[in-house]
Amino acid sequence: VPLLSPLWGREREKTHALTLPLVTIRGSIQERNPTNAVNAGKASLSTQTLLDIRISTRERYLISALSVEKRSHRVKLLLHIRGSTLE
């Protein structure tokens, strides 16, 4: 697939969806760190992980709301945002 193909991004997303663990966060998150949410345990973040976010956030900095704690940034996180943000 040529690099500038309009399908390139979608095909790449499908690849990630098939090869990475998917942690879906669908409820409202009161925690600053979504990995503390009931359906997203820290154990799920030991490998490359695609976080599928389907909620809105009032965090000023989106990465603060969606990222894991700094000490846990040893793996690559891919954020799939499907909600709205005030950012």
Stockholm file with secondary structure:
# STOCKHOLM 1.0

chainA/1-87         VPLLSPLWGREREKTHALTLPLVTIRGSIQERNPTNAVNAGKASLSTQTLLDIRISTRERYLISALSVEKRSHRVKLLLHIRGSTLE
#=GR chainA/1-87 SS CCTTCTTHHHHHHHHHHHHSCEEEECSCCCSSSGGGSTTCCGGGGSSCEEEEECSCBCCSSHHHHHSCCGGGTTSCEEEEECSCBCC
#=GC SS_cons        CCTTCTTHHHHHHHHHHHHSCEEEECSCCCSSSGGGSTTCCGGGGSSCEEEEECSCBCCSSHHHHHSCCGGGTTSCEEEEECSCBCC
//
